[in-house]
Amino acid sequence: MNFIKKNFPLALLLTTACLHAQYTDQINSNRPGESMSGFAVGKTIFQVETGIYGIWEDHDILNYDAKGTGLDLQIRYGAFLEELEFVLDAQYQFDWYDNALQTYTRNDFRQFTIGAKYLIYDPDKNYNPEPNLYSWKANHKFRWRNLIPAVAVYGGINLVGGKSVYTFPQDEVSPKLMAITHHHFGKWVWVNNIIADKITTEYPSYGWISTLTHGFNDKWSAFGEFQGYDSDYYADAIFRLGAAHLLNDTMQIDASISKNFKDTPFLLYGGVGFSWRFDADYNDILLPGKAQYEEEKSKEEEKKEKKKNKKDKKKERLDDFETGED
């Protein structure tokens, strides 16, 4: 895990060197992974992402075992700017703790963070490619510029300190900073979060989350995710797998399972979740340079449809002639 700490400054520099309008026709949720996407939900959009999970934690050396359940809650709201959203991120857990001498219950916040995310670079903004009116393939082929990610930054305040039974002794309030990159490759989406957390405390934590998501169709998607974090208090690496199903344009359900790479402690947890978006007050916005592209693309599709209909009608007349029908 020292690799993360040693290379954190370099990774942060690379991400700052390196979407589409914020609002999409269908809900865009951060669940079921732990990474945060580069896009805001859109101005005036209110979105709730929540879920329940079960966890099993076992430590061979310290000789304790904990089993319990918890609630995840993320509230996102877009305000002031299309690229800006405010985020409340909370996690509350209840478990049974057994250290061989006694068994007792615990319950408290594992996390309670309030922050804001801002998209500082969008590769699609002011990008106005000339559509090829004669080739669908040419309009949808791979372009090297697709390797350029959208870039966002996040800043937040941790409000859960050393009084929580799930955190190490620390100040009650501490900052959390994050750099985010977001790639689109057709049906694939790759998101990276580089994180500096609790940096004013005695045990600052540095981490990286990398999430690769694949959309199978309009309703189903699956993801794989790696998370590593390192501090003088605790370091670990976790791998996650999960899937999401779109119920309609504003609702999504999901499920996931997570496992760490060591046994001090051994961690295993899984959960299910639900995301919901309220967008009745939203006014659609096209980014500069994109409106013209969308208009020309629409005209191209309309022209192709008329050509196809004309061809079909010609074929029908030919078939009627050959069969002798009036």
N, C-alpha and C positions, 0 to 999 in steps of 0.2 A: 504493500500500500504506500510505501515511501515514494514510489514512482509517481503517484498522483500529486503529492506535495511538491516534489522536485520539479515537475513539469507543468504545474498549474499556471505560473506566469506566462510561459511560452504558449500554452493552449489558449489562454485568454487573449494574447496578442494576435494569434492566428484567427480566432473567431471574429475579432473586430475588423480584420482586413478582408476577410472574405465578403409575391404572394398574390398576388391577387387582391381584390378588395377584401377588407377584413370580414365582412359578412358573407356567408355562403347560403345557398338555398336550403341546405340541410345543416343540422346542428353539428358543431365541431367541438368535441369534448376532449379534455385531457385524459379522461379515464379510458381504460382501466390501468394505464401505466402511471409511473410517478413523475415522469418528465412534464415540463410545461411547454406548450407549443409556442411558436414565434408570433402567431396571429392573435390579435384581440378579437373579442366577440362582435364588435361593431358598436357604434355610438347608439345609446339608449337601450342596448340589449341587456337583459337580466338573465343570468344562467346559473342553475343549481346543479352541482355534480356531487352525488352522495353514494355511500355504500356501507355495507357491513362486512366484517371480516372475522375469521377465527385464527388464532395464533397459538403455536406450540414452541416453547423455548426451553432448552435443556442444556445445562453447563456441567460437564463431567468434572472439571477441576474444582470449581466452587461448589459443586454438589447441590444445585438447586434445579427446580423444575417449575415452569409456569405455563398455565393453559388459560385462555380467555377469549373474549370477543371485543370488538371495538367498532366505532363509527367514524367514517371519513366524511368530511364535509368541505366542499369548496364552493364559494359564491363568487361569481365574476360579474362585473358590471362595466359596460363601456360608457365613458363620459368625456365631454369636452372635445375630444378628437377621435377620428375613426381609428387611429393607431394606438389609442391609450385605453387600458382597462385597469380597474382596481380589483384586487383579489383578497378574499379572506380564506385562509387555509387552516382547518382545524382537524384534530384527531383526538378522540376520547376513548380510553380503554378500560375494561373491567376484567380482572383475571384472578385466578387462584394460584398463590405462590407457596411452594413447598421447599424448604431448605434443609430437610431431614430432621431438624429440631422442632419445627412447628409449621403449621399450615394456616395461612390467613388470606383474606381477600384484599385486593388493591383496586383502586379506581382513581383516575386522574387524567388530565390532559397530557398527551404525549407531545402535542404541538398546537400552537395557536399563533399564527402569523398573519399580519396585515401588510399588504404591499401594493405596488403598482408595476405594470409592465408596459413598455413602450417599444413599438416597432421603429427602429432607426434606419433600416434599409430594406427596401422592397425591390427585387430585380425586375418586377413587372411594371413598376411605376415609370411612366414616360416611355415605356417600350411599345412601339407601334409597328410591328412587322407587316410587310405587304403580303396579303393572302394570295395564294396561288389559285386562280379561278378555275383551273383545269385539272388540279390534282389534289385529291383528299390526302393521299399518302405524303405528298410534299408538305402539306400543312401540319401533319402530325408526326413527322420524323423526329429523331433525336437531334437536339441541338446542344453544342458544347456549353452554351450559356445556361443550360439547365443545371449545370454543376454549381452555379453561383447561388448560395443560400440567401434566404431572408434572414436578417439579423435583428434581434431584439435584446433589450436589457431589462432587468428586474431589480427592484430594491424593496426590501421589506424589513419589518421589525418583529422579532420574536418576543412574545409576551409571556411565555412560560419559562420560568427560571428554576433555580435550585429547590424550590418548595415542592415541585412535582416529584412523585415517587419514581418516575420513569426517566428523569434527567439527572445529569451530574451537577454538583454544586457550581453555580454560576450566577451572574447578575440576572436580575429579573428581566431586564430589557437588553437586547443585543441585536445587531444588524445582520441581515442576510442579503447577499448580492449574487447576481447570476447573469451570465452571458448565454444567449440562446441562438442556435442556428437551426434553420428549418429548410429542408430540401424536398422538392417534389420531382419524382421520376415516374410519370404516368400513374400507375396504380400503387406505386410505392411512395411512402413518406418516411424521411429520416430526420429525426430531431435529436439534437445534442444540447445538454445543459451543463455548463461548467459553473460550479458553485463555491462560494466562500461564505461560510456560515459561522455565526457566533464569534466573529473575528475580534471583538473587543474583550472577550472573556479569557480565562486562563487556559481554556482548551478549544482554540479555534479548529474548525473542521473544513476540509477541502474535499470536494467530490466531483464526480462526473456521472451523468446519466445519458445513455445512448439508447434510443428507441427506434426500431424499424417496424413499420406498419404496412401491411398489404391489404388492399381492398379487393375482395373476390368478385363482388358485384355491388349493386346499389344498396344492399341490405346488410352484407356480412363483411367483417374485416378481422384480421388477426395480427398479433404483434409479438415480438420478442424484445426483451429489454435487459441491459446490463447496468447495474449501479455499483459504483465503488466510492467509498469515502474513507478518509484518514484523519485522525487526530491523536494527540497524546493520550486521550482518555479511552477511545475506542475506534477500531478500524475494521472494515468488513467489505465483502463484495457479494452482491445479490443478483440472481438471475430470475427473470419473470417471463411467464407466457400467459397469453389471454386472448379473448375474442370479444367482439362487440356486435350487437344486432340493432339495426335502426328500425324502430317501431313506426315512426312517421318522421316528417321533416323536423319536428321539435323534440322528439323523445328517443332515447337510446338506453338499452340495457347492456350489461357487460358481466364478464366473469374472468378471474385470473388466479394464478397460483404462483407463489414465490418461494425460493430456497436460497440460503446462503452457502458459502463455499468452505465453511469450517465448522468445528464442533465445540468451540469455546466462545460463545454458545452455539449450539445447533438451533437453527431457526427454520420454521416451516409455517407458512400462512397462506390462506386463500380467501377469496371474497367475491361478492356479487354487488353490482351497483346499478344506479339509475341516474340519467342526466336529462334535464328538462330546460328548454329555452323559452323565454317570453319575449316575443319580437313584434308585438302589435303596434308599437310606436315607432318602428324603424322606417326610415326613408332611404330607399336604395341609393347607393353612391358608387359611381364608377371612377376608378383612379385616373388621373391625367394620362392621356395616350391610349387608354384602354377602350374608351367609348367608341372611338372611330373604328378600332379593330373589331369590336363586337358587332358594330353596324355592318361593316364590310363582310364579316364572317356570316352574318345572318342573311345578307343578300346573296352570298355564294350558295348557302344551303337552299334558299328559296329558288334560285336559278336551277340548281341540280334537281330539285323536286319537280319543277315544271317540266324540265326535259324528260325526266323519268315518266311523268304522267302522259306526256305527248307520245312517248315511245310505246307505252302500254296501250293507249287508245289506238295507235296505228296497228299494233299487233292484233288487237281485238277485231278491227275491221278486216284484216287479212284472214283471220281465222273464220269469220262469218262468210267471207267470199268463198273460201275453200270448202266449207261445209254446205254452201248453198242456202244459208239462212238469210232472211231479210234483215 
